Amino acid sequence: MTSSGESSSRRNATMADAEPKQLSPLSIITLQNIKDRPHQKGNRKLPGGTVRYFVNNEPRYGWLLNGWLAEERRVPSGRLYRYYYDPVGRQYRTKTKVLFAWEKMGVIFIHP
């Protein structure tokens, strides 16, 4: 355990954070597409950092379409980075860029 009470297995989190029973088949494919990218930073381990994946069944990511994933990376300094992935595995750095991509695809997003 670290001083923050975090175990080493938690610090080096991988796909275990996104439990398969919570993921749709399309989300599982998206996660695999992300992991298969050779240049993906997610394939590198950050000592002391965490990586977690979320889908649209999480309240803060309920706006995501099926098959899209949100990734939260917390680096050792404590800073949190968020990335979003489409079903093909393309990365988007902000919600605004995701919404712009949806607009280009003809998806209409109505904020609740």
Secondary structure as GFF3:
##gff-version 3
##sequence-region A 1 112
A	DSSP	alpha_helix	8	11	.	.	.	ID=ss1
A	DSSP	three_ten_helix	15	17	.	.	.	ID=ss2
A	DSSP	three_ten_helix	20	22	.	.	.	ID=ss3
A	DSSP	alpha_helix	25	36	.	.	.	ID=ss4
A	DSSP	three_ten_helix	41	43	.	.	.	ID=ss5
A	DSSP	beta_strand	50	54	.	.	.	ID=ss6
A	DSSP	three_ten_helix	59	61	.	.	.	ID=ss7
A	DSSP	beta_strand	69	74	.	.	.	ID=ss8
A	DSSP	beta_strand	80	85	.	.	.	ID=ss9
A	DSSP	beta_strand	91	92	.	.	.	ID=ss10
A	DSSP	alpha_helix	95	105	.	.	.	ID=ss11
###
